């Protein structure tokens, strides 16, 4: 098989775990598979990079940069000493790390003196997490006797637009990655930095949230992978958050659309955009546990598998707010909804859920809690006449979503959902269901949200 394997920050947190990853991919390679490994940064490094950059852009403390660089170097030296047991490879790796750390230090000191931090600078600084990790992972593989070569995303051929912080890959990426990586696959394991790429001017860009998974998906589509494996610290995609329901169980197989619905509605295993290239090229994506590799995990495929248990999972979104827009003047007034959505879009507000009654006198929206003030201000500013009577909001809410392709066309699922919640004494504040019928989502108060998830998980017998 030809497999792209992506390893998250927990999987490459330190030298011991990097060594484990190297042994893992080497064994799959020995077993006759062609592999590309995509790596995240060592645990906590990206947060440290961004936190330090933001702080020194305000306080200008060069001494803080020096202290951070010392700690960062030590963290990576420690990882090298544990992950690589060949002296020559270890020396080569240290030389690369020293060079990159020196570049990073100069950039951070420059930010101290400039006193500003642009999106382009943030991409450049944050890229060093993966750029320091990839040579160590590759060196560890080499020290085990298997050929390997480290690439940045840009060196591997991923080229993007210049939307720093959330760059979009260009179509040229797919042919370039194919040309640069495929010739190596027979006897090498290429190790590519996740999350980062470069634009046509060779300036570093990043792919945004879930960027390492996105990199793996792009590479998988480029090289014609049979599967893309996302190695996490969990057994796959679970029926719900195990912190809420300890009996939550792994879902053996799920469709792309179900996985995207779950991700959109709060599941943190993957981000919807990250598997878009895999969907387009119909490449199965598997989510596996790095530390229990024999467990099959969750396979994400194109086909929607309707099963007797029509609901696959229950998920929860925290840190949201509900906005109610009402007024008698909205009834029959053409373009009210369009004005609301345009005002929110212009304010940079992302809408999570929408519900409007047939009377047209009320519209309810759910937005990220961080966007609440901007959203309310935008709507109030847009409607200075008597069309909208009131814009009220509630921070003390959560969104619960019930997801499953098997719900499509099956009568009584919504009734079962709301009947069970009613028996549990849980009040529903707002309801939304799309015509695809892959999910039923609703808003409850924050204090009732965990009980709602537990009630539904038990009602649909998902703890098997």
C-alpha angles and dihedrals in degrees: 000000000000108000136177109209119197120195120200128215094271090054093054098031096131144349095285092053093044089054089051090051091049092052090046097053092041091056092050088049092050088051088064103265125135109227144190116189119208115196136199123209122282113276114293096358099112092049089049093050094050095042093051093045092052093046097048092046085064104034100031093216109162088182089063089054091050092051092047093049091050092052092044093051092049092050091054095041089053090050092049093050092053100036098044123050099175112094096211094048090044091054092048090050094049089051091054092046092049091051093050094043088052090053090048093050091053091049093050092047088050089055089051091057096039093048093211138093119205126193088252091053091048090055091049094049096043092050091070093076092067094032090059094043100050097063090051094050090046092046091051091053091049092049088059090058101261122118115247139165129198122225135180113229089256093049089051089056106261106144123180144178118269098260093129114213095020106036121175120222117243122227090249087071094074097055093040094051089048092052095047103041108029096068089058099049099087095066107003136068105216113210113207128189112245123219097026135086136146138245127238090276089058091248114145117255132177129223099225130231112005088014097151092054088047090053090052091050093050092048092046091053091045098053097037094247119194090218140358114221120202108198112207137159092260134074092250133283108343131211088248141337107304089214087067099035113021090195092062109136134206117263107231096206134009136169125248091248092051092048091050092048090051092048092048091050097054109285106137099201093097140351119244096237094051096074097042094105089049091051092049091052095037094238115159114238120211125197111207140172113250092208097046101038095166091066108098096224123193122321115209112203139168096249118087105228111209108202134179090260096064096192117070102182148351119222139181136215117204129187096046133128133212121227121195117198114189142161140135088239090068092068109105093351106137117227099018094125091045090053091049093050094044092050091050093046091051088051091052093246119153115213114216100182138008132197129172129178120230089245087069088217094110136040124184125198134182117210136170110281090238090060097049100099093045091047095050092045092049094051094045090049092049095052108049091148127073094270091100115042101185141006108201128174142192125202096183097082142099134197120235120193130193110204134191138124088221089071090072108109095352111126122223101029094114090045091053091048096051096036091056091047091048091052088051090053094244116150119221113217100182136002132204130177126171123219089250087070091211091125143020111205129184142168125245133170115277092244091058098040099092092047089050092055093046092047094052094042088056094041093057093040094236095154094083 
